[in-house]
Amino acid sequence: MLEPEDALRWMDPDSSIEEAAYIAQTRSIPTEEFVWWKVDRAVNRVDPNNNGKHLLEPISDRA
């Protein structure tokens, strides 16, 4: 994940491959700063019925 200004530079078609790689390697937020949890297997399914806030809940916290 990048800050907005870095993301714009990274996505800019005028940015070189080397510049984009440098931005990704040096400006990305480290994965250690994210909070990770398991989610239901319905996440990312095409079925429109699988679209609700319940899919954001960690599996272990569901009643």
PDB file with SEQRES, HELIX, SHEET and CRYST1 records, atoms N, CA, C and O in Angstrom:
SEQRES   1 A   63  MET LEU GLU PRO GLU ASP ALA LEU ARG TRP MET ASP PRO          
SEQRES   2 A   63  ASP SER SER ILE GLU GLU ALA ALA TYR ILE ALA GLN THR          
SEQRES   3 A   63  ARG SER ILE PRO THR GLU GLU PHE VAL TRP TRP LYS VAL          
SEQRES   4 A   63  ASP ARG ALA VAL ASN ARG VAL ASP PRO ASN ASN ASN GLY          
SEQRES   5 A   63  LYS HIS LEU LEU GLU PRO ILE SER ASP ARG ALA                  
HELIX    1 AA1 PRO A    4  MET A   11  1                                   8    
HELIX    2 AA2 ILE A   17  ARG A   27  1                                  11    
HELIX    3 AA3 THR A   31  GLU A   33  5                                   3    
HELIX    4 AA4 LYS A   53  LEU A   56  5                                   4    
HELIX    5 AA5 ILE A   59  ASP A   61  5                                   3    
CRYST1    1.000    1.000    1.000  90.00  90.00  90.00 P 1           1          
ATOM      1  N   MET A   1       0.847  -1.160   0.000  1.00  0.00           N  
ATOM      2  CA  MET A   1       0.000   0.000   0.000  1.00  0.00           C  
ATOM      3  C   MET A   1       0.897   1.228   0.000  1.00  0.00           C  
ATOM      4  O   MET A   1       1.923   1.275   0.678  1.00  0.00           O  
ATOM      5  N   LEU A   2       0.483   2.216  -0.776  1.00  0.00           N  
ATOM      6  CA  LEU A   2       1.266   3.433  -0.921  1.00  0.00           C  
ATOM      7  C   LEU A   2       0.450   4.647  -0.490  1.00  0.00           C  
ATOM      8  O   LEU A   2      -0.780   4.630  -0.529  1.00  0.00           O  
ATOM      9  N   GLU A   3       1.147   5.692  -0.081  1.00  0.00           N  
ATOM     10  CA  GLU A   3       0.502   6.976   0.169  1.00  0.00           C  
ATOM     11  C   GLU A   3      -0.012   7.478  -1.183  1.00  0.00           C  
ATOM     12  O   GLU A   3       0.534   7.101  -2.220  1.00  0.00           O  
ATOM     13  N   PRO A   4      -1.056   8.324  -1.194  1.00  0.00           N  
ATOM     14  CA  PRO A   4      -1.651   8.762  -2.462  1.00  0.00           C  
ATOM     15  C   PRO A   4      -0.655   9.356  -3.460  1.00  0.00           C  
ATOM     16  O   PRO A   4      -0.704   9.028  -4.645  1.00  0.00           O  
ATOM     17  N   GLU A   5       0.240  10.218  -3.001  1.00  0.00           N  
ATOM     18  CA  GLU A   5       1.173  10.840  -3.941  1.00  0.00           C  
ATOM     19  C   GLU A   5       2.146   9.815  -4.528  1.00  0.00           C  
ATOM     20  O   GLU A   5       2.526   9.918  -5.695  1.00  0.00           O  
ATOM     21  N   ASP A   6       2.548   8.828  -3.724  1.00  0.00           N  
ATOM     22  CA  ASP A   6       3.422   7.761  -4.229  1.00  0.00           C  
ATOM     23  C   ASP A   6       2.667   6.862  -5.200  1.00  0.00           C  
ATOM     24  O   ASP A   6       3.222   6.425  -6.208  1.00  0.00           O  
ATOM     25  N   ALA A   7       1.405   6.587  -4.897  1.00  0.00           N  
ATOM     26  CA  ALA A   7       0.590   5.751  -5.777  1.00  0.00           C  
ATOM     27  C   ALA A   7       0.416   6.409  -7.141  1.00  0.00           C  
ATOM     28  O   ALA A   7       0.471   5.737  -8.171  1.00  0.00           O  
ATOM     29  N   LEU A   8       0.208   7.715  -7.147  1.00  0.00           N  
ATOM     30  CA  LEU A   8       0.063   8.423  -8.415  1.00  0.00           C  
ATOM     31  C   LEU A   8       1.349   8.344  -9.237  1.00  0.00           C  
ATOM     32  O   LEU A   8       1.296   8.131 -10.449  1.00  0.00           O  
ATOM     33  N   ARG A   9       2.490   8.514  -8.596  1.00  0.00           N  
ATOM     34  CA  ARG A   9       3.761   8.393  -9.313  1.00  0.00           C  
ATOM     35  C   ARG A   9       3.976   6.972  -9.802  1.00  0.00           C  
ATOM     36  O   ARG A   9       4.454   6.763 -10.917  1.00  0.00           O  
ATOM     37  N   TRP A  10       3.619   5.974  -8.961  1.00  0.00           N  
ATOM     38  CA  TRP A  10       3.798   4.565  -9.312  1.00  0.00           C  
ATOM     39  C   TRP A  10       2.945   4.187 -10.524  1.00  0.00           C  
ATOM     40  O   TRP A  10       3.384   3.419 -11.381  1.00  0.00           O  
ATOM     41  N   MET A  11       1.713   4.732 -10.594  1.00  0.00           N  
ATOM     42  CA  MET A  11       0.796   4.402 -11.685  1.00  0.00           C  
ATOM     43  C   MET A  11       1.011   5.253 -12.934  1.00  0.00           C  
ATOM     44  O   MET A  11       0.484   4.924 -13.997  1.00  0.00           O  
ATOM     45  N   ASP A  12       1.758   6.314 -12.828  1.00  0.00           N  
ATOM     46  CA  ASP A  12       1.962   7.220 -13.955  1.00  0.00           C  
ATOM     47  C   ASP A  12       2.664   6.489 -15.107  1.00  0.00           C  
ATOM     48  O   ASP A  12       3.755   5.951 -14.920  1.00  0.00           O  
ATOM     49  N   PRO A  13       2.050   6.466 -16.292  1.00  0.00           N  
ATOM     50  CA  PRO A  13       2.686   5.771 -17.423  1.00  0.00           C  
ATOM     51  C   PRO A  13       4.023   6.387 -17.825  1.00  0.00           C  
ATOM     52  O   PRO A  13       4.823   5.739 -18.499  1.00  0.00           O  
ATOM     53  N   ASP A  14       4.272   7.628 -17.419  1.00  0.00           N  
ATOM     54  CA  ASP A  14       5.551   8.270 -17.727  1.00  0.00           C  
ATOM     55  C   ASP A  14       6.656   7.891 -16.742  1.00  0.00           C  
ATOM     56  O   ASP A  14       7.827   8.187 -16.980  1.00  0.00           O  
ATOM     57  N   SER A  15       6.286   7.234 -15.631  1.00  0.00           N  
ATOM     58  CA  SER A  15       7.302   6.760 -14.683  1.00  0.00           C  
ATOM     59  C   SER A  15       8.005   5.544 -15.283  1.00  0.00           C  
ATOM     60  O   SER A  15       7.373   4.671 -15.877  1.00  0.00           O  
ATOM     61  N   SER A  16       9.296   5.509 -15.118  1.00  0.00           N  
ATOM     62  CA  SER A  16      10.048   4.360 -15.636  1.00  0.00           C  
ATOM     63  C   SER A  16       9.787   3.131 -14.777  1.00  0.00           C  
ATOM     64  O   SER A  16       9.328   3.239 -13.640  1.00  0.00           O  
ATOM     65  N   ILE A  17      10.080   1.980 -15.329  1.00  0.00           N  
ATOM     66  CA  ILE A  17       9.950   0.735 -14.578  1.00  0.00           C  
ATOM     67  C   ILE A  17      10.834   0.787 -13.338  1.00  0.00           C  
ATOM     68  O   ILE A  17      10.435   0.332 -12.265  1.00  0.00           O  
ATOM     69  N   GLU A  18      12.019   1.333 -13.485  1.00  0.00           N  
ATOM     70  CA  GLU A  18      12.958   1.430 -12.357  1.00  0.00           C  
ATOM     71  C   GLU A  18      12.396   2.332 -11.261  1.00  0.00           C  
ATOM     72  O   GLU A  18      12.505   2.014 -10.077  1.00  0.00           O  
ATOM     73  N   GLU A  19      11.797   3.454 -11.651  1.00  0.00           N  
ATOM     74  CA  GLU A  19      11.211   4.357 -10.656  1.00  0.00           C  
ATOM     75  C   GLU A  19      10.035   3.702  -9.953  1.00  0.00           C  
ATOM     76  O   GLU A  19       9.899   3.810  -8.734  1.00  0.00           O  
ATOM     77  N   ALA A  20       9.181   3.020 -10.716  1.00  0.00           N  
ATOM     78  CA  ALA A  20       8.033   2.333 -10.118  1.00  0.00           C  
ATOM     79  C   ALA A  20       8.495   1.255  -9.142  1.00  0.00           C  
ATOM     80  O   ALA A  20       7.924   1.107  -8.062  1.00  0.00           O  
ATOM     81  N   ALA A  21       9.525   0.504  -9.520  1.00  0.00           N  
ATOM     82  CA  ALA A  21      10.060  -0.528  -8.627  1.00  0.00           C  
ATOM     83  C   ALA A  21      10.645   0.098  -7.373  1.00  0.00           C  
ATOM     84  O   ALA A  21      10.453  -0.419  -6.273  1.00  0.00           O  
ATOM     85  N   TYR A  22      11.356   1.205  -7.529  1.00  0.00           N  
ATOM     86  CA  TYR A  22      11.948   1.893  -6.378  1.00  0.00           C  
ATOM     87  C   TYR A  22      10.861   2.374  -5.417  1.00  0.00           C  
ATOM     88  O   TYR A  22      10.983   2.214  -4.202  1.00  0.00           O  
ATOM     89  N   ILE A  23       9.798   2.966  -5.970  1.00  0.00           N  
ATOM     90  CA  ILE A  23       8.685   3.430  -5.132  1.00  0.00           C  
ATOM     91  C   ILE A  23       8.075   2.257  -4.371  1.00  0.00           C  
ATOM     92  O   ILE A  23       7.840   2.352  -3.166  1.00  0.00           O  
ATOM     93  N   ALA A  24       7.820   1.161  -5.063  1.00  0.00           N  
ATOM     94  CA  ALA A  24       7.209  -0.013  -4.429  1.00  0.00           C  
ATOM     95  C   ALA A  24       8.099  -0.587  -3.334  1.00  0.00           C  
ATOM     96  O   ALA A  24       7.603  -1.027  -2.296  1.00  0.00           O  
ATOM     97  N   GLN A  25       9.397  -0.584  -3.557  1.00  0.00           N  
ATOM     98  CA  GLN A  25      10.324  -1.191  -2.593  1.00  0.00           C  
ATOM     99  C   GLN A  25      10.629  -0.288  -1.407  1.00  0.00           C  
ATOM    100  O   GLN A  25      10.914  -0.785  -0.317  1.00  0.00           O  
ATOM    101  N   THR A  26      10.574   1.014  -1.593  1.00  0.00           N  
ATOM    102  CA  THR A  26      11.012   1.911  -0.523  1.00  0.00           C  
ATOM    103  C   THR A  26       9.897   2.714   0.122  1.00  0.00           C  
ATOM    104  O   THR A  26      10.079   3.225   1.226  1.00  0.00           O  
ATOM    105  N   ARG A  27       8.751   2.842  -0.529  1.00  0.00           N  
ATOM    106  CA  ARG A  27       7.689   3.701  -0.018  1.00  0.00           C  
ATOM    107  C   ARG A  27       6.455   2.931   0.431  1.00  0.00           C  
ATOM    108  O   ARG A  27       5.519   3.525   0.968  1.00  0.00           O  
ATOM    109  N   SER A  28       6.439   1.627   0.221  1.00  0.00           N  
ATOM    110  CA  SER A  28       5.291   0.813   0.624  1.00  0.00           C  
ATOM    111  C   SER A  28       5.220   0.697   2.142  1.00  0.00           C  
ATOM    112  O   SER A  28       6.244   0.670   2.824  1.00  0.00           O  
ATOM    113  N   ILE A  29       4.003   0.628   2.656  1.00  0.00           N  
ATOM    114  CA  ILE A  29       3.811   0.401   4.087  1.00  0.00           C  
ATOM    115  C   ILE A  29       4.140  -1.064   4.360  1.00  0.00           C  
ATOM    116  O   ILE A  29       3.623  -1.947   3.675  1.00  0.00           O  
ATOM    117  N   PRO A  30       4.990  -1.335   5.349  1.00  0.00           N  
ATOM    118  CA  PRO A  30       5.387  -2.725   5.623  1.00  0.00           C  
ATOM    119  C   PRO A  30       4.201  -3.599   6.028  1.00  0.00           C  
ATOM    120  O   PRO A  30       3.271  -3.134   6.687  1.00  0.00           O  
ATOM    121  N   THR A  31       4.247  -4.850   5.632  1.00  0.00           N  
ATOM    122  CA  THR A  31       3.149  -5.781   5.949  1.00  0.00           C  
ATOM    123  C   THR A  31       2.971  -5.953   7.451  1.00  0.00           C  
ATOM    124  O   THR A  31       1.885  -6.313   7.904  1.00  0.00           O  
ATOM    125  N   GLU A  32       4.024  -5.701   8.234  1.00  0.00           N  
ATOM    126  CA  GLU A  32       3.920  -5.832   9.689  1.00  0.00           C  
ATOM    127  C   GLU A  32       2.939  -4.820  10.283  1.00  0.00           C  
ATOM    128  O   GLU A  32       2.458  -5.010  11.400  1.00  0.00           O  
ATOM    129  N   GLU A  33       2.642  -3.758   9.554  1.00  0.00           N  
ATOM    130  CA  GLU A  33       1.742  -2.716  10.056  1.00  0.00           C  
ATOM    131  C   GLU A  33       0.272  -3.019   9.769  1.00  0.00           C  
ATOM    132  O   GLU A  33      -0.606  -2.293  10.237  1.00  0.00           O  
ATOM    133  N   PHE A  34      -0.007  -4.070   9.015  1.00  0.00           N  
ATOM    134  CA  PHE A  34      -1.382  -4.453   8.719  1.00  0.00           C  
ATOM    135  C   PHE A  34      -1.912  -5.377   9.807  1.00  0.00           C  
ATOM    136  O   PHE A  34      -1.143  -6.045  10.498  1.00  0.00           O  
ATOM    137  N   VAL A  35      -3.222  -5.408   9.950  1.00  0.00           N  
ATOM    138  CA  VAL A  35      -3.893  -6.364  10.827  1.00  0.00           C  
ATOM    139  C   VAL A  35      -4.504  -7.411   9.909  1.00  0.00           C  
ATOM    140  O   VAL A  35      -5.288  -7.077   9.021  1.00  0.00           O  
ATOM    141  N   TRP A  36      -4.151  -8.677  10.117  1.00  0.00           N  
ATOM    142  CA  TRP A  36      -4.596  -9.760   9.253  1.00  0.00           C  
ATOM    143  C   TRP A  36      -5.546 -10.673  10.025  1.00  0.00           C  
ATOM    144  O   TRP A  36      -5.341 -10.913  11.215  1.00  0.00           O  
ATOM    145  N   TRP A  37      -6.577 -11.182   9.364  1.00  0.00           N  
ATOM    146  CA  TRP A  37      -7.446 -12.189   9.956  1.00  0.00           C  
ATOM    147  C   TRP A  37      -8.099 -13.010   8.859  1.00  0.00           C  
ATOM    148  O   TRP A  37      -8.209 -12.580   7.710  1.00  0.00           O  
ATOM    149  N   LYS A  38      -8.525 -14.191   9.240  1.00  0.00           N  
ATOM    150  CA  LYS A  38      -9.210 -15.068   8.298  1.00  0.00           C  
ATOM    151  C   LYS A  38     -10.623 -14.554   8.071  1.00  0.00           C  
ATOM    152  O   LYS A  38     -11.278 -14.057   8.986  1.00  0.00           O  
ATOM    153  N   VAL A  39     -11.077 -14.687   6.828  1.00  0.00           N  
ATOM    154  CA  VAL A  39     -12.441 -14.298   6.480  1.00  0.00           C  
ATOM    155  C   VAL A  39     -13.156 -15.480   5.836  1.00  0.00           C  
ATOM    156  O   VAL A  39     -12.532 -16.469   5.450  1.00  0.00           O  
ATOM    157  N   ASP A  40     -14.445 -15.361   5.730  1.00  0.00           N  
ATOM    158  CA  ASP A  40     -15.279 -16.399   5.149  1.00  0.00           C  
ATOM    159  C   ASP A  40     -14.867 -16.672   3.698  1.00  0.00           C  
ATOM    160  O   ASP A  40     -14.392 -15.774   3.003  1.00  0.00           O  
ATOM    161  N   ARG A  41     -15.047 -17.896   3.255  1.00  0.00           N  
ATOM    162  CA  ARG A  41     -14.693 -18.271   1.883  1.00  0.00           C  
ATOM    163  C   ARG A  41     -15.581 -17.566   0.859  1.00  0.00           C  
ATOM    164  O   ARG A  41     -15.271 -17.576  -0.332  1.00  0.00           O  
ATOM    165  N   ALA A  42     -16.665 -16.961   1.299  1.00  0.00           N  
ATOM    166  CA  ALA A  42     -17.556 -16.236   0.391  1.00  0.00           C  
ATOM    167  C   ALA A  42     -16.926 -14.928  -0.105  1.00  0.00           C  
ATOM    168  O   ALA A  42     -17.395 -14.351  -1.086  1.00  0.00           O  
ATOM    169  N   VAL A  43     -15.881 -14.463   0.559  1.00  0.00           N  
ATOM    170  CA  VAL A  43     -15.210 -13.237   0.127  1.00  0.00           C  
ATOM    171  C   VAL A  43     -14.635 -13.455  -1.268  1.00  0.00           C  
ATOM    172  O   VAL A  43     -14.032 -14.491  -1.550  1.00  0.00           O  
ATOM    173  N   ASN A  44     -14.827 -12.479  -2.122  1.00  0.00           N  
ATOM    174  CA  ASN A  44     -14.357 -12.493  -3.512  1.00  0.00           C  
ATOM    175  C   ASN A  44     -15.119 -13.464  -4.411  1.00  0.00           C  
ATOM    176  O   ASN A  44     -14.666 -13.743  -5.521  1.00  0.00           O  
ATOM    177  N   ARG A  45     -16.234 -13.972  -3.977  1.00  0.00           N  
ATOM    178  CA  ARG A  45     -17.079 -14.802  -4.840  1.00  0.00           C  
ATOM    179  C   ARG A  45     -17.932 -13.882  -5.705  1.00  0.00           C  
ATOM    180  O   ARG A  45     -18.280 -12.779  -5.282  1.00  0.00           O  
ATOM    181  N   VAL A  46     -18.262 -14.317  -6.887  1.00  0.00           N  
ATOM    182  CA  VAL A  46     -19.022 -13.502  -7.825  1.00  0.00           C  
ATOM    183  C   VAL A  46     -20.488 -13.350  -7.407  1.00  0.00           C  
ATOM    184  O   VAL A  46     -21.135 -12.376  -7.790  1.00  0.00           O  
ATOM    185  N   ASP A  47     -21.005 -14.270  -6.648  1.00  0.00           N  
ATOM    186  CA  ASP A  47     -22.408 -14.266  -6.235  1.00  0.00           C  
ATOM    187  C   ASP A  47     -22.773 -12.933  -5.570  1.00  0.00           C  
ATOM    188  O   ASP A  47     -22.173 -12.582  -4.554  1.00  0.00           O  
ATOM    189  N   PRO A  48     -23.742 -12.181  -6.116  1.00  0.00           N  
ATOM    190  CA  PRO A  48     -24.115 -10.886  -5.537  1.00  0.00           C  
ATOM    191  C   PRO A  48     -24.721 -11.000  -4.144  1.00  0.00           C  
ATOM    192  O   PRO A  48     -24.780 -10.005  -3.421  1.00  0.00           O  
ATOM    193  N   ASN A  49     -25.170 -12.186  -3.752  1.00  0.00           N  
ATOM    194  CA  ASN A  49     -25.696 -12.376  -2.399  1.00  0.00           C  
ATOM    195  C   ASN A  49     -24.576 -12.376  -1.354  1.00  0.00           C  
ATOM    196  O   ASN A  49     -24.835 -12.223  -0.160  1.00  0.00           O  
ATOM    197  N   ASN A  50     -23.351 -12.546  -1.802  1.00  0.00           N  
ATOM    198  CA  ASN A  50     -22.208 -12.526  -0.891  1.00  0.00           C  
ATOM    199  C   ASN A  50     -21.622 -11.121  -0.869  1.00  0.00           C  
ATOM    200  O   ASN A  50     -20.477 -10.910  -1.269  1.00  0.00           O  
ATOM    201  N   ASN A  51     -22.408 -10.171  -0.404  1.00  0.00           N  
ATOM    202  CA  ASN A  51     -21.957  -8.790  -0.376  1.00  0.00           C  
ATOM    203  C   ASN A  51     -22.562  -8.118   0.850  1.00  0.00           C  
ATOM    204  O   ASN A  51     -23.649  -7.545   0.784  1.00  0.00           O  
ATOM    205  N   GLY A  52     -21.855  -8.195   1.955  1.00  0.00           N  
ATOM    206  CA  GLY A  52     -22.371  -7.582   3.168  1.00  0.00           C  
ATOM    207  C   GLY A  52     -21.284  -7.365   4.187  1.00  0.00           C  
ATOM    208  O   GLY A  52     -20.183  -7.903   4.075  1.00  0.00           O  
ATOM    209  N   LYS A  53     -21.613  -6.561   5.193  1.00  0.00           N  
ATOM    210  CA  LYS A  53     -20.649  -6.251   6.252  1.00  0.00           C  
ATOM    211  C   LYS A  53     -20.218  -7.491   7.021  1.00  0.00           C  
ATOM    212  O   LYS A  53     -19.130  -7.522   7.596  1.00  0.00           O  
ATOM    213  N   HIS A  54     -21.062  -8.507   7.034  1.00  0.00           N  
ATOM    214  CA  HIS A  54     -20.723  -9.735   7.760  1.00  0.00           C  
ATOM    215  C   HIS A  54     -19.439 -10.372   7.213  1.00  0.00           C  
ATOM    216  O   HIS A  54     -18.759 -11.106   7.930  1.00  0.00           O  
ATOM    217  N   LEU A  55     -19.107 -10.094   5.948  1.00  0.00           N  
ATOM    218  CA  LEU A  55     -17.897 -10.671   5.362  1.00  0.00           C  
ATOM    219  C   LEU A  55     -16.628  -9.985   5.857  1.00  0.00           C  
ATOM    220  O   LEU A  55     -15.529 -10.496   5.642  1.00  0.00           O  
ATOM    221  N   LEU A  56     -16.762  -8.840   6.513  1.00  0.00           N  
ATOM    222  CA  LEU A  56     -15.606  -8.146   7.071  1.00  0.00           C  
ATOM    223  C   LEU A  56     -15.222  -8.655   8.451  1.00  0.00           C  
ATOM    224  O   LEU A  56     -14.129  -8.365   8.937  1.00  0.00           O  
ATOM    225  N   GLU A  57     -16.097  -9.400   9.078  1.00  0.00           N  
ATOM    226  CA  GLU A  57     -15.853  -9.898  10.435  1.00  0.00           C  
ATOM    227  C   GLU A  57     -14.866 -11.041  10.419  1.00  0.00           C  
ATOM    228  O   GLU A  57     -14.956 -11.922   9.563  1.00  0.00           O  
ATOM    229  N   PRO A  58     -13.917 -11.046  11.355  1.00  0.00           N  
ATOM    230  CA  PRO A  58     -13.027 -12.206  11.470  1.00  0.00           C  
ATOM    231  C   PRO A  58     -13.858 -13.457  11.760  1.00  0.00           C  
ATOM    232  O   PRO A  58     -14.832 -13.398  12.510  1.00  0.00           O  
ATOM    233  N   ILE A  59     -13.479 -14.569  11.174  1.00  0.00           N  
ATOM    234  CA  ILE A  59     -14.225 -15.811  11.357  1.00  0.00           C  
ATOM    235  C   ILE A  59     -14.308 -16.186  12.824  1.00  0.00           C  
ATOM    236  O   ILE A  59     -15.368 -16.606  13.288  1.00  0.00           O  
ATOM    237  N   SER A  60     -13.228 -16.048  13.560  1.00  0.00           N  
ATOM    238  CA  SER A  60     -13.207 -16.472  14.953  1.00  0.00           C  
ATOM    239  C   SER A  60     -14.128 -15.634  15.842  1.00  0.00           C  
ATOM    240  O   SER A  60     -14.469 -16.072  16.941  1.00  0.00           O  
ATOM    241  N   ASP A  61     -14.544 -14.431  15.395  1.00  0.00           N  
ATOM    242  CA  ASP A  61     -15.383 -13.548  16.198  1.00  0.00           C  
ATOM    243  C   ASP A  61     -16.875 -13.764  15.936  1.00  0.00           C  
ATOM    244  O   ASP A  61     -17.714 -13.167  16.611  1.00  0.00           O  
ATOM    245  N   ARG A  62     -17.205 -14.598  14.977  1.00  0.00           N  
ATOM    246  CA  ARG A  62     -18.620 -14.814  14.663  1.00  0.00           C  
ATOM    247  C   ARG A  62     -19.275 -15.691  15.711  1.00  0.00           C  
ATOM    248  O   ARG A  62     -18.665 -16.614  16.251  1.00  0.00           O  
ATOM    249  N   ALA A  63     -20.510 -15.385  15.980  1.00  0.00           N  
ATOM    250  CA  ALA A  63     -21.265 -16.189  16.939  1.00  0.00           C  
ATOM    251  C   ALA A  63     -21.921 -17.360  16.265  1.00  0.00           C  
ATOM    252  O   ALA A  63     -22.600 -18.149  16.921  1.00  0.00           O  
TER     253      ALA A  63                                                      
END                                                                             
